[in-house]
């Protein structure tokens, strides 16, 4: 898979910067298939705009904030590690994003007077699970990770009626469950196994499994048996089968990779930006050629 990744300084001196554009910003960003997905959808509807991946160094946040007020900027997706950091920089936030405390989509209104933020990760996470309803008892879910994507997953699990959420963190003492939430608890990586027997769903929302972490997994080989008879869901989509999912499959678990979540969250972002229906099947067929 070859695509151009710009630093923010490179992007703002490129030809794309002066024409209508959408961005995906993160650090790192080289794993992203979002440009393939959104540029295909834009072409499908004849929309004259480009979608560009930008590796946003933390030192460039202030400059990027100013950039979002330019006429050529139409909106952006936000990925690791900025889903919470950019939250205070917008003018309005959707109720779901407000509840989650993290955003992944920003839209600049046509008048250029307002930046609105949304969280489409919630919808993106929920939709692929619909196919596996008969395999879930909606009792206990185990969730690895505490970043912006994890916040959206927690909200989605609560909406779907899960009775208990076990959050696994390397620094559990620093993580506080939401106020008034009596069914979420935080444990460290040496404790999650104690809760696996009654879990029906185990989720990885960390970067482990992708990029420079491609040989890593939230679950070690010796703990693979704890995955038996569960649904294992990895939000990582590149590669499509992470080390975590390979262990899960070997253990007899049902596995879900992050590709459909990527497409569903992207479809909701696209519809927020443009008002057009997202060509889901067309996009998925194209993305599958990149693996």
N, C-alpha and C positions, 0 to 999 in steps of 0.2 A: 504494500500500500504506500503510494507516494503522494504527498501533498505538501504544500508550502506552509510552513509555520513561521509566523513573524514575531519578533519581539515588538513591544509597543512602539519603540523608537523607529524600527524598520517599517511598521505598518503606517505610521502617520506621515512618512515621506514617500509612501508607495502610491501608485495610481488609484488603488482602491479607496484611499482615504477621502478623496474629493467627490466620489460618486456615492449614491445611496448604498448603505451597507448595514449588515447585521454582523455581530461578532460572537465568538465564544471565547471567554477569557478564563484562564486558569494558570497554574504553575505547579507542575509541568502540564503541557497541553498536547504533547506529541502523539498521545494515544487516541485522540479524538476522531471519531467518524462523523461528527456533527456537520462539518462542511460538505461532505459527500451527500448527506441526507437532505440538508436544507437547500443547497444549490440545485439539486434535482427537483425538489418541490417548487422552488421559485421558477425554474425554467418551465416546469409542467404547466404552471398558471400564467406564464408570460409576464412575470413580474420583473421589472428591470432593477434588480438589486443583487448584490453579492453577499455571501456569507463567508467570513474569514476567521481562521483560528489565530489567536494572539496569545503568546506566552507573556503573561503580565507579571513582571518583576514587582515585588512589594514596594520597591522604591518609586515605582511609577503610578501608584494608586492615585495620588493627587492630580497628576496630569490626566489620567484616564477619567477621573471624575469631571474635569473640565471638558474633556472630549465629548462626553455624553450630551452636552448641550449644543453640539454642532448640528447644522441642518442636515448634513449627510448621514448622521448617525440615526438609525431607525430603531435599534434595539439590540439586546444581546442575551446570550445564555451565560451562566456563571457556573463554574465547576470548582473542584478542589484548588485552593483552600479558602475561597472567598465568599462562600454562601452566607456566612454570618457577617463577615467583615464589611461587605458592601450594603448590608441591610440599612444602616442609618443614612445612607447617601442619596436615597430616593425621596420623592415627594408624597407618594401614597403606596400603601401595601394592601394586598388582598387579605380578606379575613383568614384564609387558610395559612398564608405565609406569616401573618401576624401571630397566629396561634403557634406555629412551628418555630418562629424566630430565625428562619433562614429563607433565602430567596435563590431562585435559579434562573429567573427570567425578568428582564427589564424591557419595558416598551416606552419609547418617547412619543408623545402625542403629536399629531400632525401640525399643531400650532407651535410646537417646540416649547411649551410652557410647563410641561409636567413629565416627570419620570415615574412610571407606575411599575411596581414590582409584584411578582407572583411566584408561587412554588408549584411547578407542574410535576415535580418528583413524586408527589403524593399520588396523583392519578397514574403516573407512569409505573409506580411500584404496584399499585392495586390491580391494574388491568391484567397482567400476565397471571396473577394468582387465581383469577376467576375460573380458569381451566382446571384447577386442581382442588376445587371446593370439596369434592367427595373424599379427598385424602387428608383434609384438615378437620380437627375437632374444635378448633378455635379456643383451645385451653391455654397452653403455654407456648410462647415463642422465645427463642434465644437470638439475640441481636449482637453481633460483634461490631464495635465501632461507636464513636460518640461525636462524629463530625456533622457537617450540615446535612449530608444524605441520611445519616442516622436519625436526625430530628424528624425528617419527613417520614421515614419508615415508622418511627414510634407513633406519629400522628395517624398514619394509615392503619396500623394495627389496632389502635384504639377505636378508630371509626368502624373497623370490621368486627369488633366485638371480642377480641382476644381477652381472656380473663387475666393473663399474667404475662409480663414482658421482663425477661432477664437480659440486662445490658451488660456486655462483657467489655471491660476497659483495662488498659494497662495502668491507669491511674484512677482506680475507683473512688479513692478518697476525695478527689477533686470534682467528681460528678454528682450532682444533686438531681434526683427525679423531680419532675414538675410538681409545684405546690398542689396539695390536695390529691395527688395521685398515689393511691395505696396499693396499686397492682403492678408497679414497676420497681425493680430492685437492681442495684449495680454490684457486680462481682468482678474479680480479676480473672486472669487467664488460667489460674490454677484451681478455680472453683466451678467453672461452668459445667464440668462433667457431672457434678452433683445434681444438676437440674435437667440433665438430658433425658432421663427415662420417661418423663411425662411431657416432653416437648414434641410438638408435631411439625414445627417449622424452625429452621436454623438459617440465619441470614448473615452474609458478610457485607458490611457497608464500608469496609476499610479499603485502602489501595492495595492491600496484599493480594498478589496474583497478577498484577499488571506492571508494565514498564520495568523499571529496575528491581521491582519486587516480584517478578514473574515466577521465581522459584520458591516463593514463600507462600504460606497458607495459615489461616487463623486456627486451623485444626492440624495437629501433628499426626503422623502415621500411627503412633501407638494409641491415639484416641479415636481412630476412624470408626471403630465399632459403635461408638455413641451416636453415630449418624444413622444407624440402621432404622428403617421404618419411619423415617422423617421425610419432609420435603426440604431440600437444601437449595437456597436461593442466593446466588452471588450477583451483586450489582455490577461487578466487572464484566465488560463485554468483549474486551480485546486483551487476551485471547478469549474465545468463546468457551473453552473448557479450561478453567484454572486448575491449579493443583488441588484446591479445596473441592471443586466439583469432581475431579478424578477420584479423589478419596471417597467422596460421597457415593459415586456411582459404583465403585468397587464394593462398598458396604451394603449395596442394595437400596439406597435412598433414591427418591425421585429428585431430579435436578432441574434447576431453571437458571439459565445464564442471564446476563444483563442486557442482551440485545433488544428484546421486546420492550423492556423498560425504557431504554434509550429512545426507541422509536415512538412509544406512547407519550413520553414526556415531551419529546420534540414536536409531536403532532399538536399537542395542546399549546405549546409555545408558538408554533407557526400560525395556528388559528387565532391566537391572541393578537399577534402582530398584524396579520393580513386580512383576517375575516374569511379566508378561503378554506375549503375542506382539504385536509392533508391526504395525499395519495399514498396511503399506508402500504398497500401491497407492492406498488411500484418501487417504493423506497426500500422495503425489506428485501425484495429480490435483488436490487442493486447492491445493498450492503453485504449480502451473503457472498457476492463475488469477491469481496475484499479479504476473505479469510482463506 
